[in-house]
């Protein structure tokens, strides 16, 4: 029976994986000098071996940050091969995100792949390498790329023909998370500052440590504030308080 290419993966992430395989195959695999990175083996490693080690041995956060700082520098300064190499090391996380988003929207899987990859690539080229938690910020940017596709699909997808086009109660959580937070703040369930804190650190790329330094408080104080506000929003969603008109303003509980 003749072979066909119909089952060959065509998404952007699958193509990136094929390119990564070509870069890391013998006899001259693209290799990473791990010796300057504390916590990594004192040797030069093929990038596929580095990826396997990062995935299964799970180095500490400082080692991960230092590794990605080097990978990002190589991608910015040493040409396209290192861009592909850095993407290849990140692919386990990127494909995990894509699979999660595509599960409910399989027809849009290639669009999701493309946007996740584009968002990661943009962050790889532009992220501040001196700030902490670089890997978290890179992958968070990729996740937001996929989330943006899903939001666009939800906003533009036509109603099924067998459903009424009249007004309907929206499904929880009643739209974009920022809309939910805005309603909670307008209802007085949380303060506008707490809504902004949740939005910036959960759905944006702000780090809670940086915000704490700007505000002159400890990160633990902001985490406590965020946790209390999130619990208030979650309880309101469970009660259905955020699906109807905004109610009388309430004061947010003070910090202990």
Secondary structure, 3 states (H helix, E strand, C coil): CCCCCCCCCCCHHHHHHHHHHHHCCCCCCCEEECCCCCCCCCCEEEHHHHHHHHHHCCCCHHHHHHHHHHHHHHHHHCCHHHHHHHHHHHHHHHHHHHHHHHCCCHHHHHHHHHHHHHHHHHHHHHCCCCCCCHHHHHHHHHHHHHHHHHHHHHHHCCCCCCCCCCCCCCCCCCCCHHHHHHHHHHCCCCCHHHHHHHHHHHHCCCCHHHHHHHHCCCHHHHHHHHHHHHHHHHHHHHHCCCCCCCCCCCCCCCCC
